[in-house]
Amino acid sequence: MFVKAKRYYQLTRSVVNYIIFGVSAFFISFLVFALLEQLTPMDWATANIVAWIAATIFSYYTNRSYVFNSHHEKFLSEAIEMARFFVGRGFTLIAEQLILWIGIQLLGMYSLTVKLIAQIVVITLNYLISKFIVFRKKEKHSSSEIKKSDR
């Protein structure tokens, strides 16, 4: 049974790790937001941006190292990957701010309830962006395949 569980984990490792680290990032974002928005005079929009910064820095390093196993030999490759990550997360920050604005400002909902709803949407979008845009695996061709295609 342990062998089957280990094999299943190896097959689904990126999803399992994303869930683990995604939940961790969710707690970072939610707790920072809640503490700042509830216990300081900071408005919800600013509190969310600060929470986003904390969660995004955590997420980049954990996603890169543990979820998608992305390693680069060249600085430029890593810098491009990091830029794609932060641009993608910037997109979801805009989506989250919009959800918060609609829920809090327009509908008058409790800020932490709206933040919870927004986080569900954002976590899903972040996974898709990370998997298919940021940490996508490049196809590797053997040198014999490349030579044959050059003929």
N, CA, C and O of each residue as an XYZ file, in Angstrom:
604
protein
N       0.824     -1.200      0.000
C       0.000      0.000      0.000
C       0.863      1.257      0.000
O       0.560      2.221     -0.703
N       1.939      1.249      0.788
C       2.833      2.404      0.838
C       3.467      2.652     -0.531
O       3.635      3.801     -0.941
N       3.816      1.578     -1.233
C       4.425      1.693     -2.557
C       3.440      2.326     -3.537
O       3.815      3.182     -4.338
N       2.173      1.898     -3.469
C       1.149      2.475     -4.343
C       0.941      3.956     -4.033
O       0.792      4.770     -4.944
N       0.931      4.297     -2.757
C       0.764      5.697     -2.368
C       1.942      6.535     -2.842
O       1.758      7.657     -3.312
N       3.143      6.000     -2.723
C       4.336      6.724     -3.169
C       4.312      6.918     -4.683
O       4.639      7.995     -5.181
N       3.926      5.879     -5.405
C       3.847      5.981     -6.868
C       2.775      6.993     -7.283
O       2.994      7.789     -8.196
N       1.630      6.963     -6.622
C       0.568      7.918     -6.919
C       1.051      9.344     -6.654
O       0.789     10.251     -7.445
N       1.756      9.538     -5.538
C       2.297     10.864     -5.222
C       3.266     11.322     -6.308
O       3.236     12.484     -6.714
N       4.125     10.418     -6.780
C       5.081     10.789     -7.818
C       4.373     11.201     -9.099
O       4.822     12.110     -9.797
N       3.277     10.543     -9.405
C       2.524     10.879    -10.609
C       1.772     12.202    -10.478
O       1.593     12.922    -11.460
N       1.346     12.508     -9.290
C       0.537     13.716     -9.077
C       1.259     14.756     -8.214
O       0.626     15.644     -7.642
N       2.586     14.639     -8.126
C       3.370     15.465     -7.212
C       3.151     16.963     -7.406
O       2.979     17.684     -6.423
N       3.152     17.446     -8.640
C       3.022     18.887     -8.828
C       1.668     19.390     -8.336
O       1.585     20.470     -7.752
N       0.609     18.619     -8.565
C      -0.720     19.041     -8.096
C      -0.791     18.984     -6.573
O      -1.292     19.915     -5.942
N      -0.293     17.895     -5.978
C      -0.305     17.756     -4.519
C       0.519     18.866     -3.871
O       0.075     19.494     -2.910
N       1.721     19.107     -4.402
C       2.561     20.172     -3.847
C       1.922     21.537     -4.049
O       2.013     22.399     -3.174
N       1.269     21.747     -5.205
C       0.609     23.033     -5.411
C      -0.511     23.232     -4.387
O      -0.708     24.337     -3.881
N      -1.231     22.172     -4.092
C      -2.290     22.273     -3.086
C      -1.685     22.634     -1.727
O      -2.180     23.524     -1.034
N      -0.614     21.935     -1.356
C       0.036     22.213     -0.061
C       0.541     23.650     -0.007
O       0.241     24.381      0.936
N       1.308     24.055     -1.017
C       1.880     25.401     -0.994
C       0.852     26.465     -1.357
O       0.972     27.617     -0.940
N      -0.156     26.079     -2.133
C      -1.239     27.019     -2.435
C      -2.059     27.337     -1.200
O      -2.442     28.486     -0.978
N      -2.329     26.312     -0.391
C      -3.041     26.534      0.875
C      -2.184     27.399      1.806
O      -2.701     28.278      2.495
N      -0.889     27.144      1.819
C       0.011     27.967      2.643
C      -0.001     29.418      2.185
O      -0.072     30.333      3.006
N       0.067     29.630      0.871
C       0.017     31.000      0.332
C      -1.331     31.641      0.629
O      -1.407     32.832      0.934
N      -2.402     30.842      0.538
C      -3.733     31.339      0.885
C      -3.746     31.851      2.326
O      -4.240     32.948      2.588
N      -3.206     31.061      3.263
C      -3.188     31.480      4.664
C      -2.343     32.732      4.862
O      -2.717     33.616      5.634
N      -1.214     32.815      4.177
C      -0.389     34.020      4.273
C      -1.188     35.228      3.796
O      -1.269     36.242      4.490
N      -1.771     35.113      2.619
C      -2.538     36.226      2.053
C      -3.725     36.596      2.933
O      -3.951     37.769      3.230
N      -4.481     35.580      3.346
C      -5.685     35.837      4.132
C      -5.343     36.437      5.498
O      -5.987     37.390      5.937
N      -4.332     35.883      6.168
C      -3.977     36.385      7.509
C      -3.389     37.785      7.468
O      -3.736     38.628      8.296
N      -2.504     38.039      6.514
C      -1.938     39.392      6.394
C      -3.053     40.390      6.096
O      -3.117     41.461      6.699
N      -3.931     40.030      5.161
C      -5.063     40.900      4.834
C      -5.940     41.150      6.061
O      -6.265     42.294      6.377
N      -6.316     40.082      6.740
C      -7.214     40.202      7.902
C      -6.590     41.055      8.999
O      -7.248     41.933      9.558
N      -5.330     40.797      9.305
C      -4.668     41.566     10.364
C      -4.577     43.045     10.005
O      -4.879     43.907     10.830
N      -4.167     43.335      8.791
C      -4.023     44.738      8.388
C      -5.371     45.446      8.248
O      -5.531     46.587      8.680
N      -6.324     44.765      7.646
C      -7.621     45.396      7.379
C      -8.466     45.528      8.643
O      -9.210     46.497      8.792
N      -8.356     44.564      9.550
C      -9.188     44.575     10.754
C      -8.544     45.309     11.930
O      -9.246     45.921     12.734
N      -7.213     45.253     12.038
C      -6.545     45.777     13.229
C      -5.765     47.068     13.020
O      -5.198     47.609     13.969
N      -5.731     47.561     11.804
C      -5.049     48.832     11.539
C      -6.014     49.741     10.777
O      -7.064     49.286     10.321
N      -5.669     51.003     10.639
C      -6.546     51.886      9.862
C      -6.398     51.716      8.344
O      -6.975     52.485      7.575
N      -5.633     50.721      7.918
C      -5.388     50.490      6.497
C      -6.681     50.068      5.794
O      -7.444     49.256      6.317
N      -6.916     50.623      4.610
C      -8.106     50.258      3.840
C      -7.920     48.881      3.204
O      -6.798     48.381      3.126
N      -9.004     48.274      2.753
C      -8.977     46.911      2.229
C      -8.089     46.777      1.000
O      -7.427     45.753      0.833
N      -8.059     47.792      0.133
C      -7.274     47.701     -1.105
C      -5.778     47.668     -0.814
O      -5.047     46.861     -1.388
N      -5.329     48.538      0.072
C      -3.916     48.564      0.439
C      -3.529     47.308      1.205
O      -2.467     46.734      0.963
N      -4.384     46.880      2.125
C      -4.123     45.650      2.877
C      -3.991     44.461      1.934
O      -3.159     43.582      2.160
N      -4.800     44.426      0.885
C      -4.731     43.324     -0.070
C      -3.441     43.360     -0.877
O      -2.875     42.308     -1.174
N      -2.971     44.532     -1.232
C      -1.710     44.645     -1.976
C      -0.530     44.168     -1.117
O       0.344     43.456     -1.610
N      -0.503     44.554      0.152
C       0.557     44.098      1.057
C       0.485     42.573      1.221
O       1.514     41.897      1.208
N      -0.716     42.042      1.373
C      -0.903     40.590      1.494
C      -0.459     39.888      0.217
O       0.143     38.816      0.275
N      -0.753     40.484     -0.934
C      -0.348     39.934     -2.224
C       1.173     39.855     -2.324
O       1.713     38.845     -2.776
N       1.859     40.903     -1.909
C       3.325     40.911     -1.965
C       3.894     39.764     -1.129
O       4.759     39.023     -1.596
N       3.416     39.619      0.090
C       3.915     38.556      0.971
C       3.642     37.175      0.376
O       4.538     36.332      0.336
N       2.439     36.941     -0.075
C       2.071     35.631     -0.616
C       2.772     35.347     -1.945
O       3.123     34.200     -2.225
N       2.976     36.363     -2.753
C       3.594     36.170     -4.066
C       5.071     35.833     -3.945
O       5.565     34.974     -4.676
N       5.774     36.480     -3.054
C       7.187     36.142     -2.841
C       7.307     34.699     -2.354
O       8.130     33.936     -2.858
N       6.494     34.332     -1.385
C       6.471     32.946     -0.894
C       6.156     31.979     -2.040
O       6.829     30.961     -2.200
N       5.145     32.296     -2.823
C       4.690     31.414     -3.896
C       5.734     31.229     -4.987
O       5.896     30.123     -5.503
N       6.442     32.288     -5.345
C       7.437     32.140     -6.410
C       8.474     31.096     -6.020
O       8.764     30.179     -6.789
N       9.020     31.238     -4.843
C      10.085     30.323     -4.446
C       9.582     28.889     -4.213
O      10.271     27.931     -4.563
N       8.412     28.740     -3.638
C       7.912     27.376     -3.417
C       7.459     26.733     -4.726
O       7.729     25.554     -4.951
N       6.783     27.476     -5.586
C       6.352     26.924     -6.875
C       7.554     26.547     -7.729
O       7.585     25.479     -8.342
N       8.531     27.425     -7.762
C       9.723     27.188     -8.563
C      10.464     25.941     -8.083
O      10.872     25.106     -8.890
N      10.632     25.822     -6.792
C      11.464     24.754     -6.236
C      10.732     23.445     -6.004
O      11.288     22.378     -6.266
N       9.503     23.498     -5.522
C       8.826     22.284     -5.060
C       7.662     21.824     -5.932
O       7.336     20.637     -5.950
N       7.044     22.734     -6.642
C       5.876     22.351     -7.435
C       6.283     22.013     -8.864
O       5.959     20.937     -9.367
N       6.992     22.930     -9.520
C       7.320     22.751    -10.929
C       8.785     22.378    -11.169
O       9.187     22.182    -12.316
N       9.586     22.278    -10.106
C      10.996     21.888    -10.203
C      11.727     22.626    -11.319
O      12.339     22.007    -12.189
N      11.659     23.927    -11.285
C      12.260     24.740    -12.325
C      13.643     25.224    -11.869
O      13.784     25.873    -10.833
N      14.644     24.892    -12.666
C      16.021     25.306    -12.354
C      16.672     25.783    -13.643
O      16.490     25.184    -14.704
N      17.420     26.850    -13.541
C      18.063     27.422    -14.727
C      19.557     27.548    -14.512
O      20.026     27.845    -13.413
N      20.290     27.317    -15.581
C      21.730     27.503    -15.529
C      22.103     28.950    -15.806
O      23.150     29.421    -15.360
N      21.260     29.650    -16.532
C      21.559     31.033    -16.911
C      20.645     31.994    -16.175
O      19.455     31.737    -15.993
N      21.228     33.104    -15.759
C      20.473     34.124    -15.028
C      19.332     34.686    -15.869
O      18.236     34.909    -15.355
N      19.577     34.914    -17.144
C      18.549     35.503    -18.003
C      17.306     34.623    -18.070
O      16.187     35.136    -18.038
N      17.484     33.313    -18.161
C      16.337     32.399    -18.193
C      15.526     32.492    -16.910
O      14.295     32.502    -16.937
N      16.228     32.559    -15.795
C      15.535     32.660    -14.517
C      14.836     34.012    -14.377
O      13.723     34.088    -13.857
N      15.487     35.071    -14.839
C      14.879     36.404    -14.765
C      13.610     36.478    -15.610
O      12.626     37.096    -15.204
N      13.631     35.851    -16.780
C      12.434     35.830    -17.647
C      11.318     35.057    -16.968
O      10.165     35.488    -16.972
N      11.659     33.914    -16.384
C      10.661     33.113    -15.676
C      10.061     33.902    -14.516
O       8.846     33.894    -14.321
N      10.912     34.584    -13.742
C      10.435     35.369    -12.607
C       9.528     36.504    -13.090
O       8.497     36.781    -12.477
N       9.908     37.149    -14.174
C       9.084     38.238    -14.718
C       7.716     37.705    -15.148
O       6.692     38.329    -14.869
N       7.697     36.541    -15.832
C       6.407     35.944    -16.230
C       5.554     35.623    -15.006
O       4.340     35.826    -15.012
N       6.206     35.119    -13.953
C       5.480     34.783    -12.735
C       4.818     36.024    -12.136
O       3.625     36.013    -11.834
N       5.600     37.093    -11.967
C       5.059     38.288    -11.333
C       4.044     39.010    -12.221
O       3.106     39.619    -11.707
N       4.213     38.955    -13.529
C       3.202     39.532    -14.425
C       1.904     38.741    -14.320
O       0.820     39.319    -14.251
N       2.021     37.408    -14.309
C       0.827     36.565    -14.145
C       0.125     36.825    -12.826
O      -1.101     36.923    -12.768
N       0.916     36.936    -11.764
C       0.334     37.220    -10.452
C      -0.229     38.643    -10.401
O      -1.208     38.903     -9.701
N       0.382     39.546    -11.132
C      -0.170     40.904    -11.214
C      -1.554     40.903    -11.853
O      -2.446     41.641    -11.435
N      -1.717     40.062    -12.872
C      -3.024     39.901    -13.514
C      -4.057     39.407    -12.505
O      -5.174     39.920    -12.457
N      -3.684     38.409    -11.696
C      -4.651     37.886    -10.734
C      -4.859     38.850     -9.566
O      -5.908     38.824     -8.924
N      -3.863     39.703     -9.285
C      -4.075     40.760     -8.284
C      -5.162     41.716     -8.764
O      -6.027     42.122     -7.988
N      -5.115     42.069    -10.028
C      -6.149     42.959    -10.583
C      -7.520     42.290    -10.489
O      -8.502     42.927    -10.110
N      -7.580     41.000    -10.837
C      -8.849     40.264    -10.734
C      -9.336     40.237     -9.286
O     -10.522     40.428     -9.019
N      -8.411     39.997     -8.354
C      -8.788     39.943     -6.934
C      -9.257     41.307     -6.428
O     -10.243     41.394     -5.697
N      -8.557     42.362     -6.813
C      -8.968     43.707     -6.392
C     -10.370     44.026     -6.928
O     -11.182     44.643     -6.238
N     -10.640     43.600     -8.156
C     -11.963     43.821     -8.752
C     -13.037     43.053     -7.990
O     -14.106     43.592     -7.705
N     -12.751     41.797     -7.662
C     -13.715     40.996     -6.885
C     -13.950     41.643     -5.521
O     -15.093     41.743     -5.075
N     -12.885     42.083     -4.859
C     -13.024     42.741     -3.556
C     -13.830     44.036     -3.676
O     -14.699     44.313     -2.850
N     -13.539     44.813     -4.695
C     -14.249     46.083     -4.882
C     -15.743     45.840     -5.102
O     -16.581     46.513     -4.502
N     -16.068     44.882     -5.960
C     -17.483     44.573     -6.212
C     -18.152     44.092     -4.928
O     -19.229     44.570     -4.570
N     -17.519     43.152     -4.239
C     -18.124     42.588     -3.030
C     -18.227     43.567     -1.883
O     -19.268     43.659     -1.233
N     -17.152     44.302     -1.629
C     -17.129     45.208     -0.468
C     -17.816     46.529     -0.767
O     -18.700     46.957     -0.025
N     -17.413     47.171     -1.849
C     -17.919     48.514     -2.152
C     -19.328     48.498     -2.741
O     -20.199     49.246     -2.297
N     -19.547     47.653     -3.729
C     -20.839     47.675     -4.421
C     -21.920     46.875     -3.713
O     -23.067     47.312     -3.612
N     -21.538     45.675     -3.216
C     -22.544     44.813     -2.595
C     -22.600     44.944     -1.076
O     -23.526     44.433     -0.446
N     -21.621     45.620     -0.483
C     -21.604     45.830      0.957
C     -21.372     44.569      1.769
O     -21.815     44.481      2.914
N     -20.683     43.591      1.194
C     -20.417     42.328      1.897
C     -19.270     42.514      2.892
O     -18.492     43.463      2.788
N     -19.178     41.612      3.841
C     -18.108     41.605      4.830
C     -16.791     41.315      4.103
O     -16.719     40.389      3.295
N     -15.765     42.092      4.386
C     -14.504     42.026      3.641
C     -13.837     40.653      3.682
O     -13.290     40.209      2.672
N     -13.870     39.972      4.827
C     -13.204     38.672      4.918
C     -13.948     37.588      4.136
O     -13.329     36.650      3.635
N     -15.248     37.711      4.032
C     -16.024     36.778      3.211
C     -15.666     36.957      1.743
O     -15.465     35.981      1.020
N     -15.589     38.196      1.315
C     -15.244     38.489     -0.079
C     -13.812     38.040     -0.374
O     -13.538     37.491     -1.441
N     -12.902     38.274      0.572
C     -11.512     37.846      0.394
C     -11.449     36.334      0.212
O     -10.691     35.852     -0.630
N     -12.217     35.588      0.970
C     -12.253     34.135      0.846
C     -12.728     33.715     -0.545
O     -12.131     32.835     -1.165
N     -13.772     34.324     -1.024
C     -14.298     34.036     -2.370
C     -13.256     34.381     -3.422
O     -13.018     33.611     -4.353
N     -12.642     35.540     -3.268
C     -11.628     35.988     -4.229
C     -10.441     35.028     -4.265
O      -9.900     34.752     -5.335
N     -10.040     34.526     -3.117
C      -8.903     33.626     -3.051
C      -9.150     32.321     -3.803
O      -8.226     31.771     -4.402
N     -10.364     31.827     -3.780
C     -10.693     30.603     -4.518
C     -10.488     30.824     -6.017
O      -9.906     29.984     -6.705
N     -10.967     31.948     -6.505
C     -10.795     32.287     -7.925
C      -9.311     32.474     -8.243
O      -8.821     31.959     -9.248
N      -8.604     33.201     -7.401
C      -7.200     33.534     -7.639
C      -6.302     32.295     -7.595
O      -5.404     32.161     -8.426
N      -6.525     31.406     -6.657
C      -5.702     30.200     -6.562
C      -5.839     29.372     -7.846
O      -4.848     28.847     -8.355
N      -7.040     29.258     -8.358
C      -7.265     28.511     -9.598
C      -6.551     29.178    -10.768
O      -5.850     28.511    -11.529
N      -6.724     30.477    -10.914
C      -6.061     31.201    -11.996
C      -4.544     31.133    -11.872
O      -3.844     30.969    -12.871
N      -4.035     31.257    -10.649
C      -2.582     31.214    -10.443
C      -1.999     29.868    -10.856
O      -0.926     29.815    -11.457
N      -2.692     28.790    -10.542
C      -2.196     27.468    -10.933
C      -2.132     27.362    -12.455
O      -1.126     26.916    -13.006
N      -3.186     27.763    -13.122
C      -3.224     27.663    -14.583
C      -2.138     28.520    -15.230
O      -1.468     28.077    -16.162
N      -1.966     29.735    -14.741
C      -0.925     30.619    -15.280
C       0.461     30.035    -15.022
O       1.311     30.030    -15.913
N       0.687     29.545    -13.809
C       1.995     28.975    -13.483
C       2.292     27.737    -14.323
O       3.400     27.589    -14.838
N       1.329     26.864    -14.461
C       1.550     25.598    -15.175
C       1.739     25.808    -16.676
O       2.625     25.203    -17.278
N       0.925     26.647    -17.272
C       0.932     26.741    -18.727
C       1.701     27.931    -19.296
O       1.958     27.965    -20.500
N       2.071     28.896    -18.476
C       2.791     30.064    -18.983
C       4.153     30.233    -18.316
O       5.166     30.379    -19.001
N       4.180     30.214    -17.010
C       5.416     30.548    -16.293
C       6.397     29.389    -16.266
O       7.534     29.537    -16.715
N       5.985     28.242    -15.754
C       6.890     27.114    -15.539
C       6.701     26.016    -16.575
O       6.978     24.849    -16.300
N       6.242     26.374    -17.738
C       6.019     25.360    -18.768
C       7.352     24.718    -19.147
O       8.397     25.368    -19.185
N       7.274     23.435    -19.423
C       8.461     22.674    -19.808
C       8.670     22.830    -21.306
O       7.739     22.679    -22.097
N       9.907     23.135    -21.681
C      10.239     23.216    -23.096
C      10.444     21.813    -23.630
O      10.986     20.945    -22.947
N      10.003     21.602    -24.859
C      10.195     20.303    -25.480
C      11.675     20.114    -25.759
O      12.351     21.018    -26.251
N      12.168     18.923    -25.435
C      13.571     18.607    -25.684
C      13.645     17.651    -26.860
O      12.942     16.641    -26.907
N      14.496     17.980    -27.795
C      14.707     17.125    -28.958
C      16.116     16.561    -28.881
O      17.050     17.250    -28.469
N      16.261     15.314    -29.277
C      17.599     14.742    -29.294
C      18.369     15.323    -30.478
O      17.772     15.796    -31.445
N      19.661     15.284    -30.397
C      20.485     15.847    -31.461
C      20.243     15.120    -32.787
O      20.346     15.738    -33.846
N      19.924     13.819    -32.753
C      19.650     13.087    -33.990
C      18.354     13.568    -34.634
O      18.264     13.627    -35.860
N      17.347     13.915    -33.828
C      16.088     14.426    -34.366
C      16.315     15.779    -35.016
O      15.753     16.073    -36.071
N      17.144     16.602    -34.381
C      17.406     17.938    -34.912
C      18.176     17.813    -36.230
O      17.872     18.512    -37.197
N      19.166     16.931    -36.266
C      19.941     16.764    -37.494
C      19.065     16.268    -38.628
O      19.208     16.728    -39.761
N      18.155     15.334    -38.348
C      17.263     14.814    -39.388
C      16.343     15.899    -39.906
O      16.046     15.946    -41.100
N      15.886     16.776    -39.016
C      14.957     17.815    -39.460
C      15.670     18.923    -40.226
O      15.028     19.692    -40.941
N      17.008     19.014    -40.082
C      17.749     20.032    -40.801
C      18.013     19.626    -42.259
O      18.418     20.463    -43.066
N      17.788     18.360    -42.599
C      18.103     17.858    -43.975
C      17.107     18.326    -44.979
O      17.223     18.001    -46.161
